[in-house]
């Protein structure tokens, strides 16, 4: 927000959970005061009953970015969903709709059986994917069975990316792990002491949201649900939510340390002025 104020910026969400309007507290979405301070886009615009995808978000983000540029403002993307960012920048593979019968058959297979089947029809994908990676194994298998082309061929023909249409200044935050853990624990304690329980209760009371809906997979929903049901105490639910968040942070830390291009700046700085200085050096060159 400091950067947005100094550079006439608009903040655009790149977090898969913060798109849902049902979970402002639990997903740490910007507050109403934050949103009044500087313009925000794509926060809380999706109803929990509606599924959302990387492709759908990328289309929305693309429009928001070019609208922001047309208005003479600086688009500032904030968030840690790597798949969303890669889809926006690099585009998406134009894979046609999967045959529903093939999808149902593949998704019914135990993951070991699916991996063996994938090895028969797409050994390159099977060699690249761990047998335990349920969703990616199933995706690779259903794609080749339905389209008769390996998923790697589709992915090499990505379309719709904006990398060649923008100048990107990227900054990856990799703060001290102990500091990060303290922040996680403190924030979850504040959420539990605040409106997180009421927020999840309202979500559970909605009959139009399926049990497997993406919004229900946000960290904290399952833990607070068991607390509401009386299967866990508040202390136990809080401990589980903290552990789940720490594990997620570890995965994100590893992904952003290794996956983005080498010219993206990595920093362990946590001071706002220091971070702004890093951006301004690039923005002024």
C-alpha positions, 0 to 999 in steps of 0.5 A: 500500500505504501508503494501504491501511494507513492507510485499511483498504484492499484493492488491486484490480488494473486492469491487463490483463496482471497478471491472468495468473498466468504472468507475475508478474515480467515484468508487475511484479505485486506480490510475495508480500511485498506481497500479505502486507502488505495484501489484494490482489484480481484479481492473477494469478488467470487462467491463461495458457491462458484468454483474458480480456476487459474485460467479464470483468474488469469483472464480477470487479472489480465483485464485488471492489469490493462485497465489499470495501465489504461488509467495511468496507474501502476498495477501491483500484483500481490499474492503467493499462488504460483500457478496463478502467476505462471498462467497469467505470465506464460499462458495456458495450454489449450487443452480441450474439454476432457471426455466426462466418462474418461475423467470419471474413470481416471478419478476413480483409480487408486493413485498407484494404478493411475501412475502405472496406467500413465507409465504405459501411455505417457512414460515421460509424464510418469517419470516426471511425476511422483506416484503420490501426486494424485491430481497431476497424475490423474490430469496427465492420464485423462489428457492423453486418454481423451486427446491422444496427445501427451500433456507436455505437448499441450503445455508447449503450446501455451496461449494467452500469456502477457509476459511479452506485453508488459515490463515486469518487476518481480520481488520474492519475499523470503523472510527469516523462517523463525520470524515467519513462524511467529507471524503465522502463529500470532495471526492465527491466534488473532483470527481465532479470537476474532471473527474466524469462527463466525465466518466459517459457521456462516460458510457451513450454513450455506447449503449451496456450497459442496463439501469439495468446493475450493473455498472449503479447502482454505486453511483453517476451514476444516480445523474450525469446522471440527471445533464448531462440531465439538470434535476439537477444542479451540486450542486443538483447532488452533494448533492444527491450523498453525501447523497446516499454515506452517507446512503451507508456508514451507512449500511456498518458500521452497517453490518461490526460492526455486521456480521463478526465473533467476532474474526475479529479485529474492530478498529476506528484507521485511522493512517496508522502506527497504522493500520499496527501495528495491522496487524503486531502483528497478522502476526508475531504470 
